[in-house]
């Protein structure tokens, strides 16, 4: 059986957090201290395998987990699994092989290191991909590849996250999409690239850092965020 890398990291991060009684907010705060503007919702998305596991993200997560759990967290702790870990559509490797690579051994996946069915879609993966295709078509694209290209995402998990965010758009997000004359999915794709969550969530996060802020200050926060989002949309 193969499991996506994002899912493996999410499961292990959640296990390490719960084993030591750390809350979502405590971990989110530690991540924000490291320059990662994560809300508790974003941490939840990560634990559910819906966050793209880039190297900066994994390193920041491991460091934050080490701090809040009071222990030592290694990268190999985040990739522990009995399944083969899918790195690309054509490469799935054992957890042991991945651990060796992360510990500094030469990277060469051969023989039993690789899943014999790597590159062959499982029934579950096929069902997920079919569902994602339906979502892409419902939003006006002929398929998943076209949606990824237009929204500038690379993985199925990222595309699903954009669709999920668009489905759960708050009033602030809807107003911004109308003001910029863009589709909600396009707005959310830009917001996720900028902050890892929606405009509304980022506004609430910043407002929480200034509990005494008056309405004028909150309005300024909203205008600043809209300006950032506008620039991101124009850079497409």
C-alpha positions as CSV (number, residue, x, y, z in Angstrom):
1,X,0.0,0.0,0.0
2,X,1.2,3.5,-0.8
3,X,0.5,6.7,1.2
4,X,1.1,10.3,0.1
5,X,4.0,12.0,1.8
6,X,1.7,14.8,3.1
7,X,-0.5,12.3,4.8
8,X,2.4,10.5,6.4
9,X,3.8,13.8,7.8
10,X,0.4,14.9,9.0
11,X,-0.3,11.6,10.9
12,X,3.0,11.7,12.6
13,X,2.8,15.4,13.5
14,X,-0.6,14.8,15.1
15,X,0.7,11.7,17.0
16,X,3.6,13.7,18.4
17,X,1.4,16.6,19.4
18,X,-1.3,14.4,21.1
19,X,1.2,12.2,22.9
20,X,2.4,15.3,24.8
21,X,-1.0,17.0,25.2
22,X,0.0,20.0,23.0
23,X,-3.0,21.9,21.6
24,X,-3.5,23.1,18.0
25,X,-3.1,26.7,19.2
26,X,0.2,26.0,20.9
27,X,1.6,24.4,17.8
28,X,0.2,27.2,15.6
29,X,1.8,29.8,17.8
30,X,5.2,28.1,17.7
31,X,4.9,28.0,13.9
32,X,4.0,31.7,13.7
33,X,7.1,32.4,15.8
34,X,9.1,30.8,13.0
35,X,7.6,33.1,10.4
36,X,4.9,30.6,9.2
37,X,1.5,32.4,9.5
38,X,-0.5,29.3,10.5
39,X,-3.8,29.3,12.2
40,X,-5.2,26.3,14.1
41,X,-7.1,25.5,10.9
42,X,-3.9,25.4,8.9
43,X,-2.4,23.0,11.5
44,X,-5.5,20.9,11.2
45,X,-5.1,20.9,7.4
46,X,-1.5,19.8,7.8
47,X,-2.4,16.9,10.1
48,X,-5.1,15.8,7.6
49,X,-2.5,15.7,4.8
50,X,-3.8,18.8,3.0
51,X,-0.6,20.9,3.1
52,X,2.2,20.6,0.5
53,X,5.3,19.2,2.5
54,X,8.0,21.5,1.2
55,X,11.4,21.3,2.8
56,X,11.0,24.7,4.6
57,X,7.6,23.6,5.9
58,X,8.9,20.2,7.2
59,X,11.9,21.8,8.9
60,X,9.9,24.6,10.5
61,X,7.3,22.0,11.7
62,X,9.9,19.7,13.2
63,X,11.5,22.6,15.0
64,X,8.2,23.8,16.3
65,X,7.1,20.4,17.4
66,X,10.4,19.9,19.3
67,X,9.8,23.1,21.2
68,X,6.2,22.6,22.2
69,X,6.6,18.9,23.0
70,X,9.8,19.4,25.0
71,X,11.5,16.6,23.1
72,X,13.8,16.1,20.1
73,X,12.0,15.7,16.8
74,X,14.0,14.3,13.8
75,X,12.8,14.5,10.2
76,X,12.7,10.7,10.2
77,X,10.1,10.8,13.0
78,X,7.8,12.6,10.6
79,X,8.0,10.0,7.8
80,X,7.6,6.8,10.0
81,X,5.0,4.5,8.4
82,X,4.5,0.8,7.5
83,X,3.4,1.9,4.0
84,X,5.4,2.9,1.0
85,X,5.6,6.7,0.8
86,X,4.5,8.2,-2.6
87,X,7.0,11.0,-3.5
88,X,5.8,11.4,-7.1
89,X,3.3,9.7,-9.4
90,X,6.1,7.2,-10.4
91,X,8.1,6.9,-7.2
92,X,7.0,5.4,-3.9
93,X,9.7,4.3,-1.4
94,X,9.8,2.5,1.9
95,X,9.9,4.6,5.1
96,X,13.3,3.0,5.9
97,X,14.7,4.1,2.6
98,X,13.4,7.6,3.0
99,X,14.8,7.8,6.6
100,X,18.3,6.8,5.3
101,X,18.1,9.7,2.7
102,X,17.0,12.2,5.4
103,X,19.9,11.0,7.7
104,X,22.5,11.9,5.0
105,X,23.0,8.6,3.3
106,X,23.4,8.6,-0.5
107,X,20.0,8.9,-2.2
108,X,19.5,5.8,-4.4
109,X,16.2,3.9,-4.3
110,X,16.6,0.4,-5.6
111,X,15.1,-3.0,-5.2
112,X,13.0,-3.4,-2.1
113,X,13.3,0.4,-1.5
114,X,10.7,1.0,-4.1
115,X,7.1,-0.1,-4.2
116,X,6.6,-2.6,-7.0
117,X,3.4,-0.9,-8.1
118,X,4.8,2.7,-8.0
119,X,3.2,4.7,-10.7
120,X,0.1,2.4,-10.8
121,X,-2.9,4.2,-9.4
122,X,-4.7,2.3,-6.7
123,X,-8.4,1.9,-6.6
124,X,-8.6,4.5,-3.8
125,X,-6.4,6.9,-5.6
126,X,-8.5,6.5,-8.7
127,X,-11.6,7.3,-6.8
128,X,-10.0,10.4,-5.3
129,X,-8.8,11.5,-8.6
130,X,-12.2,11.0,-10.2
131,X,-13.7,13.2,-7.5
132,X,-11.1,15.9,-8.0
133,X,-11.8,15.8,-11.8
134,X,-15.5,16.3,-11.1
135,X,-14.6,19.4,-8.9
136,X,-12.3,20.8,-11.6
137,X,-15.0,20.4,-14.2
138,X,-17.6,22.0,-12.0
139,X,-15.4,25.0,-11.8
140,X,-15.0,25.3,-15.6
141,X,-11.8,23.2,-16.4
142,X,-11.8,20.2,-18.6
143,X,-9.7,18.3,-16.1
144,X,-7.3,18.3,-13.2
145,X,-4.2,19.2,-15.1
146,X,-5.7,22.3,-16.6
147,X,-7.0,23.5,-13.2
148,X,-3.6,23.0,-11.6
149,X,-1.9,25.0,-14.4
150,X,-4.3,27.9,-14.2
151,X,-4.3,28.0,-10.3
152,X,-0.5,27.4,-10.1
153,X,-0.7,24.4,-7.8
154,X,1.2,21.2,-8.3
155,X,-0.4,18.4,-6.2
156,X,-3.9,17.0,-5.9
157,X,-3.9,18.0,-2.2
158,X,-3.2,21.6,-3.0
159,X,-6.0,21.7,-5.6
160,X,-8.4,20.1,-3.2
161,X,-7.4,22.7,-0.6
162,X,-8.2,25.5,-3.0
163,X,-11.6,24.0,-3.8
164,X,-12.3,23.5,-0.1
165,X,-11.3,27.0,0.7
166,X,-13.5,28.4,-2.1
167,X,-16.5,26.3,-0.9
168,X,-16.1,27.7,2.7
169,X,-15.5,31.3,1.6
170,X,-16.4,33.9,4.2
171,X,-18.1,37.2,3.5
172,X,-14.7,39.1,3.3
173,X,-13.5,36.6,0.7
174,X,-16.6,37.0,-1.4
175,X,-16.4,40.8,-1.3
176,X,-12.7,40.6,-2.3
177,X,-13.5,38.3,-5.2
178,X,-16.2,40.7,-6.4
179,X,-14.0,43.7,-6.0
180,X,-11.2,42.1,-8.0
181,X,-13.6,40.6,-10.5
182,X,-12.1,37.1,-10.2
183,X,-13.5,33.7,-9.5
184,X,-13.5,32.5,-5.9
185,X,-11.1,29.6,-6.7
186,X,-8.6,32.0,-8.2
187,X,-8.8,34.3,-5.2
188,X,-8.3,31.4,-2.8
189,X,-5.4,30.0,-4.8
190,X,-3.6,33.3,-4.5
191,X,-4.5,33.6,-0.8
192,X,-3.2,30.1,0.0
193,X,0.1,30.9,-1.8
194,X,0.4,34.1,0.3
195,X,-0.7,33.1,3.7
196,X,-1.6,29.4,3.7
197,X,-5.3,30.2,4.3
198,X,-8.0,32.6,3.2
199,X,-8.1,36.4,3.4
200,X,-10.7,36.2,6.1
201,X,-8.6,33.9,8.2
202,X,-5.5,36.0,7.8
203,X,-7.4,39.1,8.8
204,X,-8.6,37.3,12.0
205,X,-5.1,36.1,12.8
206,X,-3.6,39.6,12.5
207,X,-6.5,41.1,14.5
208,X,-5.9,38.6,17.3
209,X,-2.4,39.9,17.6
210,X,-3.8,43.4,18.3
211,X,-6.8,42.8,20.7
212,X,-7.1,46.5,21.5
213,X,-7.2,47.5,17.8
214,X,-10.1,49.9,17.0
215,X,-12.3,49.7,13.9
216,X,-10.0,52.1,12.1
217,X,-7.0,49.8,12.7
218,X,-9.0,46.7,11.6
219,X,-10.0,48.5,8.5
220,X,-6.3,49.3,7.7
221,X,-5.5,45.6,8.2
222,X,-8.1,44.6,5.7
223,X,-6.9,47.2,3.2
224,X,-3.3,46.0,3.5
225,X,-4.3,42.4,3.0
226,X,-6.4,43.3,0.0
227,X,-3.4,45.2,-1.5
228,X,-1.2,42.1,-1.0
229,X,-3.8,39.9,-2.6
230,X,-4.3,42.3,-5.5
231,X,-0.5,42.2,-6.2
232,X,-0.5,38.4,-6.1
233,X,-3.4,38.2,-8.6
234,X,-1.8,40.7,-10.9
235,X,1.5,38.8,-10.9
236,X,-0.1,35.7,-12.4
